[in-house]
Amino acid sequence: MLFNSIDFAIFLPIVFLLYWFVANKNLKLQNLLIIISSYIFYGWWDWRFLALILFSTLIDYSVGVRLSSEENTSKRKILLWTSIFVNLGFLGFFKYYNFFLDNFVSAFSFFGAEINGNSLNIILPVGISFYTFQTLSYTIDVYKKKLKPTKDFIAFSAFVSFFPQLVAGPIERATHLLPQFHKKRTFNYEKAVDGLRQILWGLFKKIVIADNCAQYANEIFNNSADYSGSTLVLGALFFSFQIYGDFSGYSDIAIGTSRLFGFNLKQNFAFPFFSRDIAEFWRRWHISLSTWFRDYLYIPLGGSRGGTWNNVRNIFITFVVCGFWHGANWTFIAFGALHAFYFLPLLLTKSNRNNLNVVAQGRNLPTIKELFSILLTFGLFVFSMMIFRAKSIGHAFQYIQDMFLGLFSKAGYIETISFFIFEVGFTIPILLTVFILIEWFGREYQYAIEYLGVTWNRTLRNVLYYAIILAIFLVGGEEQQFFYFQF
């Protein structure tokens, strides 16, 4: 079920009314309703994969209960690795089986040995990368005794399957979200209104920004050989705004929806396009994933301990694995490796933690130095998106080569201008400009319109919200599936 669908527009009010007017006096009943609603939400796509969620839930719940009473170190490790093997085993099979098989066959063919390998027609379960990491965080934290295991199976099941963030995050830690299922929740009008406001902004980012940009990004990337260098740059720019609007928009809707039910999810995007270096960018982009890899991969590998070269090794491993998490394609591995190279100068000069505050905090405009740093960081990200969006490594290299070879062509610029005038028009650039301005002036908050208009009188405030709603209905792009569903 998609957030931007009629189905969800009917589903959400029904669940909301049942939650607050039927099950409001019984915590277990509320949690049970969340489970049922979440399974309906997920099963709407393909009910067969509900068994995977249920099995993962049973495994990690059982492991957690056993860990609570097991003190033997060896047995505790066996329990931990059982959870890791089962969860990553499912993830590896559904997401990476064909990738490894095809590359295994290709490697033998390269050395002149022909072997047969039959690929499987595997359907990737939506959200498996997200809920797998979420349940793993529970088991690992219980093993490390950072969290007491729950014996409430209903609460744990609700935590695993919580529908707002089930299929595309944020990837919540058990230490943060699970305790909220054990506490009585009462309706809070202000929190609910704030949730609706964030949902509205998320829908704007998805439908108006991402879906419109996707139309032109798809056209350029799918026919890249037909376009000039400057138009290829334009395609990467469109895709950058598409993926940001799409994914951060989903996160906003998920966080806002959770707030309607009395839950608080952590911020997943903190205005990453205003970052002054790549280290800051990764502290602001897909925060739940980057911090997951930091805590469960980078630090266990040794983190920054053990000298510079060990740190460099750990950074590269973390970024490459993070890239590979996105999908079974060498383009994602290359994307991760490229960002590790981006990070390397900051690491070697020990300046990776220079920009911890919000850019131009308390000011309306950045300094020239800040503006240059923002544009440079954004440019590096856009370049990496050429690799991320490409169909294959070969396509990525060809795309980048064609871009550089044709970048300074006069005829190319004429083509790009024509593409803008006759294909894109002026509506999208105006919308993107307004979007960037709103994001800039809201960058110190959890989401861009959190306080925008709150101090205005009711009429002006309503004009703002109605303008956003009208934009969603009148200038929204052709419906596109959420991009991160494929991960």
C-alpha positions in Angstrom: 0.0 0.0 0.0 1.5 3.3 -1.0 1.3 6.4 1.1 0.3 8.5 -1.9 -2.6 6.2 -2.8 -6.4 6.3 -2.4 -6.1 3.0 -0.5 -4.0 4.5 2.2 -6.2 7.6 2.3 -9.1 5.3 3.3 -7.0 2.9 5.4 -5.4 5.6 7.7 -8.6 7.2 9.0 -10.2 3.8 9.7 -7.1 2.6 11.7 -6.9 6.0 13.5 -10.6 5.9 14.6 -10.4 2.3 15.8 -7.1 3.0 17.6 -8.4 6.0 19.6 -12.1 5.3 19.9 -12.3 1.6 20.2 -8.9 0.3 21.6 -7.9 3.5 23.5 -8.5 2.0 26.9 -6.4 -1.1 26.4 -2.7 -1.0 25.6 -2.5 -4.6 24.4 -5.6 -4.1 22.2 -3.9 -1.0 20.7 -0.7 -3.0 20.0 -2.8 -5.8 18.5 -4.6 -3.4 16.3 -1.2 -2.0 15.1 -0.1 -5.6 14.2 -3.3 -6.4 12.3 -3.2 -3.0 10.5 0.5 -3.4 9.7 0.0 -6.9 8.2 -2.9 -5.6 6.1 -0.8 -2.7 5.0 2.1 -4.9 4.0 -0.1 -7.8 2.7 -1.8 -5.3 0.3 1.3 -5.6 -1.8 1.9 -9.4 -1.6 0.4 -11.4 1.4 2.8 -14.3 0.8 5.7 -12.4 2.3 3.9 -11.8 5.6 5.4 -15.2 6.6 8.9 -13.7 6.4 8.0 -10.9 8.8 6.3 -13.3 11.2 9.2 -15.8 11.0 11.8 -13.0 11.6 9.7 -11.8 14.5 9.5 -15.3 16.1 13.2 -15.8 15.7 14.3 -12.6 17.3 11.7 -12.6 20.0 12.8 -16.2 21.0 16.5 -15.3 20.9 15.9 -12.2 23.0 14.0 -14.3 25.7 16.7 -16.9 25.7 19.5 -14.2 26.0 17.7 -12.8 29.1 18.4 -16.0 31.1 21.6 -17.2 29.4 24.9 -16.2 31.1 27.2 -18.6 29.3 29.3 -16.5 26.8 29.5 -19.2 24.2 25.8 -20.0 24.2 25.0 -16.3 24.0 27.2 -16.0 20.9 25.4 -18.9 19.4 22.1 -17.3 20.0 23.3 -14.0 18.5 24.7 -15.6 15.4 21.5 -17.6 15.0 19.6 -14.3 14.7 22.2 -12.8 12.4 22.4 -15.9 10.2 18.6 -16.2 9.8 18.0 -12.5 9.1 20.9 -11.9 6.8 20.3 -15.3 5.2 16.8 -14.3 4.1 18.1 -10.9 3.0 21.0 -12.4 1.1 18.8 -15.0 -0.7 16.1 -12.7 -1.8 18.3 -9.7 -2.6 21.7 -11.0 -3.6 21.4 -14.7 -4.7 21.3 -13.9 -8.5 24.0 -11.2 -8.2 26.5 -13.6 -6.6 25.6 -16.5 -8.9 25.9 -14.3 -12.1 29.3 -12.9 -10.9 30.5 -16.4 -9.9 29.7 -17.7 -13.4 31.3 -14.7 -15.1 34.5 -15.1 -13.0 34.9 -18.7 -14.2 34.1 -17.7 -17.8 36.8 -15.0 -17.6 39.4 -17.7 -17.0 38.0 -19.9 -19.8 36.0 -22.3 -17.7 32.3 -22.5 -18.6 29.9 -23.5 -15.8 26.1 -23.5 -15.8 24.2 -21.4 -13.2 20.5 -21.0 -13.3 19.2 -17.7 -12.0 16.0 -17.8 -10.0 13.0 -15.6 -10.7 13.0 -14.1 -7.2 10.7 -11.3 -6.2 12.4 -9.0 -3.7 10.1 -8.5 -0.7 9.4 -4.8 -0.2 11.2 -3.4 2.9 13.2 -6.5 3.7 16.4 -4.5 4.1 14.7 -2.1 6.5 12.9 -4.4 8.9 15.8 -6.9 8.8 18.2 -4.2 10.2 15.5 -3.1 12.7 15.1 -6.6 14.2 18.9 -7.1 14.2 19.4 -4.0 16.2 17.2 -5.5 18.9 19.1 -8.8 19.1 22.5 -7.1 19.1 21.5 -4.6 21.8 20.0 -7.4 23.9 23.2 -9.4 23.5 25.3 -6.4 24.5 23.0 -5.8 27.5 22.1 -2.3 26.3 18.4 -3.4 26.3 16.4 -5.7 28.4 14.5 -8.2 26.2 10.8 -8.0 26.2 8.5 -10.9 27.0 5.5 -9.2 25.6 5.2 -10.9 22.1 2.4 -8.6 21.0 4.5 -5.4 21.8 7.5 -6.9 20.0 5.5 -7.9 17.0 4.0 -4.4 16.8 7.6 -3.0 17.0 8.8 -5.2 14.1 5.8 -4.6 11.8 4.9 -1.0 12.7 3.3 0.0 9.4 4.4 3.7 9.0 8.0 2.8 8.8 7.8 -0.9 7.8 8.8 -0.8 4.2 11.2 2.2 3.8 12.2 3.3 7.3 13.4 5.1 9.3 15.2 2.1 10.6 14.3 2.5 14.3 16.5 1.2 17.1 14.8 -1.1 19.6 16.2 1.0 22.4 14.1 4.0 21.1 10.9 2.6 19.6 10.2 -0.7 21.5 9.7 0.9 25.0 7.0 3.1 23.4 4.9 0.0 22.8 5.0 -0.7 26.6 3.7 2.7 27.6 0.1 3.9 27.7 -0.5 6.3 24.9 -3.0 9.2 25.1 -4.2 11.3 22.3 -2.4 14.7 22.0 -4.1 17.2 19.7 -1.0 19.3 19.2 1.1 16.3 18.3 -1.5 15.0 15.9 -1.7 18.4 14.1 2.0 18.5 13.9 2.0 15.0 12.4 -0.6 16.0 9.8 1.6 19.0 8.9 4.6 16.8 8.4 2.6 14.3 6.3 1.5 17.2 4.1 5.1 18.3 3.6 6.1 14.7 2.9 3.4 14.4 0.3 4.5 17.7 -1.3 8.1 16.4 -1.5 7.1 13.1 -3.0 4.3 14.1 -5.4 5.3 17.6 -6.5 9.1 17.4 -6.3 10.1 13.8 -6.7 7.5 12.6 -9.2 8.0 15.6 -11.4 11.8 15.3 -11.4 11.5 11.5 -12.0 9.8 12.1 -15.3 12.9 13.9 -16.7 15.5 12.0 -14.9 14.1 8.7 -16.3 14.0 10.2 -19.8 17.6 11.3 -19.7 19.1 8.3 -18.0 17.1 5.8 -20.1 18.3 7.5 -23.3 21.6 9.0 -22.2 23.3 8.3 -25.5 21.0 10.7 -27.3 21.8 13.7 -25.1 24.6 16.2 -24.7 27.0 16.5 -21.8 25.1 19.5 -20.2 21.8 17.6 -20.5 23.3 14.6 -18.8 24.3 16.9 -15.9 20.7 18.1 -15.9 19.6 14.5 -15.6 21.8 13.9 -12.6 20.4 17.1 -11.0 16.8 16.0 -11.6 17.6 12.5 -10.1 19.2 14.1 -7.1 16.1 16.0 -6.3 14.0 13.0 -7.1 15.7 10.7 -4.7 15.8 13.3 -1.9 12.1 14.3 -2.4 11.1 10.7 -2.7 13.0 9.2 0.3 12.9 12.1 2.7 9.2 12.6 1.7 8.5 9.0 2.7 10.3 9.5 6.0 8.3 12.7 6.7 5.0 10.8 6.0 6.1 7.9 8.2 7.2 10.1 11.1 4.0 12.2 10.8 1.8 9.2 10.7 3.5 7.7 13.7 2.8 10.9 15.6 -0.9 10.5 14.9 -0.8 7.3 17.0 1.3 8.7 19.8 4.7 7.5 18.7 7.9 9.5 18.1 10.3 8.3 15.4 13.7 9.8 14.9 14.5 12.4 12.2 15.9 10.6 9.1 16.9 13.5 7.0 18.3 16.8 8.3 18.5 19.0 5.2 21.5 17.2 3.7 21.7 19.4 0.6 22.9 22.3 2.9 25.9 20.2 4.1 29.4 21.8 4.0 31.4 18.6 3.5 30.7 14.9 2.9 31.0 13.9 6.5 28.3 16.4 7.4 26.3 15.1 4.5 26.3 11.6 5.9 25.3 12.9 9.3 22.2 14.4 7.6 21.3 11.9 4.9 19.4 8.7 5.8 20.5 9.2 9.4 18.9 5.9 10.6 21.0 3.9 8.1 24.3 5.7 8.4 24.2 5.6 12.3 23.2 1.9 12.1 26.3 1.1 10.1 28.4 3.3 12.4 27.3 1.5 15.5 27.0 -2.1 14.2 29.8 -2.2 11.7 32.3 0.6 11.8 32.7 0.7 15.6 32.9 -3.2 15.9 35.6 -3.2 13.2 37.6 -0.9 15.4 36.3 2.5 14.4 39.0 5.2 14.6 41.1 3.1 17.0 44.3 1.5 16.0 45.9 4.1 13.8 45.2 6.0 10.6 45.3 3.0 8.1 43.0 0.9 10.2 40.6 3.8 10.3 40.9 4.2 6.5 40.2 0.4 6.1 37.2 0.6 8.4 35.8 3.6 6.6 36.1 1.9 3.2 34.5 -1.3 4.4 31.6 0.6 6.0 30.9 2.8 2.9 31.2 -0.2 0.5 28.8 -2.3 2.6 26.5 0.6 2.9 26.5 1.0 -0.9 25.9 -2.7 -1.4 23.0 -2.6 1.1 21.1 -0.5 -1.6 21.0 -3.3 -4.1 22.6 -6.2 -6.0 24.5 -4.1 -8.6 28.1 -3.1 -8.9 26.9 0.5 -9.3 25.9 0.6 -5.6 29.3 -0.8 -4.6 31.0 1.8 -6.7 28.8 4.5 -5.2 29.8 3.5 -1.7 33.5 3.3 -2.6 33.3 6.8 -4.2 31.9 8.3 -1.0 34.7 6.6 0.9 37.2 8.4 -1.3 35.2 11.6 -0.8 35.5 11.1 3.0 39.3 10.3 2.9 40.7 13.8 2.8 38.5 14.8 5.7 39.7 11.8 7.6 43.4 12.3 7.0 43.2 16.0 7.9 41.0 15.2 11.0 38.4 17.7 9.8 35.5 15.3 9.5 33.8 16.7 12.5 34.3 20.4 11.7 30.7 21.0 10.8 28.5 19.7 13.5 26.1 22.7 13.8 23.5 23.9 11.3 24.9 26.0 8.5 24.4 29.8 9.0 22.7 29.1 12.3 20.7 32.1 13.4 21.4 33.9 10.1 19.3 34.2 6.9 22.2 33.8 4.5 25.4 31.8 4.4 28.8 33.3 4.1 30.6 33.0 0.7 32.8 30.3 2.1 29.7 28.4 3.4 28.0 28.8 0.1 31.0 27.5 -1.8 31.3 24.5 0.5 27.6 23.7 0.1 27.8 23.9 -3.7 30.9 21.7 -3.8 29.4 19.1 -1.5 26.2 19.1 -3.5 28.2 18.8 -6.7 30.0 15.7 -5.4 26.7 14.1 -4.4 25.2 14.8 -7.8 28.2 13.3 -9.5 27.8 10.1 -7.4 24.2 9.9 -8.4 25.3 9.3 -12.0 26.8 6.0 -10.8 23.9 5.3 -8.4 21.2 5.7 -11.0 23.0 4.0 -13.9 21.8 0.5 -15.0 25.3 -1.0 -14.8 28.9 0.0 -14.3 29.3 0.1 -18.1 26.4 2.5 -18.4 27.8 4.6 -15.5 31.2 5.0 -17.2 29.6 5.7 -20.5 27.3 8.3 -19.0 30.2 10.1 -17.2 32.4 9.9 -20.3 29.7 11.4 -22.5 29.1 14.1 -20.0 32.7 15.2 -19.8 33.3 14.9 -23.6 30.2 17.0 -24.4 30.1 19.3 -21.5 31.6 22.3 -23.3 29.8 21.8 -26.6 28.0 24.9 -27.8 25.5 22.7 -29.6 25.0 20.8 -26.4 24.1 23.9 -24.4 21.6 24.8 -27.2 20.1 21.3 -26.9 19.9 21.6 -23.1 18.2 25.0 -23.3 15.7 23.5 -25.9 15.1 20.6 -23.6 14.3 23.0 -20.7 12.0 25.2 -22.8 10.1 22.5 -24.7 10.2 19.5 -22.4 10.6 20.8 -18.8 9.1 24.3 -19.0 9.2 26.8 -16.2 6.9 25.2 -13.7 9.4 22.7 -12.4 12.3 25.2 -11.9 10.0 27.6 -10.1 8.7 24.7 -7.8 12.3 23.6 -7.1 13.3 27.2 -6.3 10.4 27.6 -3.9 11.2 24.2 -2.4 14.9 25.0 -1.8 13.9 28.3 -0.2 11.4 26.7 2.2 13.9 24.0 3.1 16.6 26.7 3.7 14.5 28.8 6.1 13.3 25.6 7.9 16.7 24.0 8.2 17.0 24.5 11.9 13.8 22.4 12.6 12.8 18.7 12.3 11.1 19.4 8.9 10.9 22.5 6.7 7.4 23.7 7.6 7.4 22.7 11.2 7.2 26.3 12.3 6.6 28.1 9.0 3.4 30.0 9.4 2.7 28.9 12.9 3.0 32.4 14.2 0.9 33.8 11.4 -2.8 34.5 11.8 -5.1 31.6 11.0 -6.1 33.0 7.6 -2.5 33.3 6.3 -1.6 29.9 7.8 -4.5 28.2 6.1 -3.5 29.9 2.8 -0.1 28.3 3.1 -1.5 24.8 3.7 -4.1 25.1 1.0 -1.4 26.3 -1.4 0.6 23.1 -0.7 -2.5 20.9 -1.1 -3.4 22.6 -4.4 0.2 22.1 -5.6 -0.1 18.4 -4.8 -3.3 18.0 -6.8 -2.6 20.5 -9.6 1.1 20.2 -10.4 2.0 16.8 -9.0 3.9 14.6 -11.4 2.9 11.3 -12.9 2.6 8.7 -10.1 5.9 6.9 -9.4 6.6 4.1 -7.0 8.7 5.2 -4.0 12.3 4.7 -5.2 13.6 3.1 -2.1 11.0 0.3 -2.2 13.5 -1.6 -4.4 16.0 -1.7 -1.6 
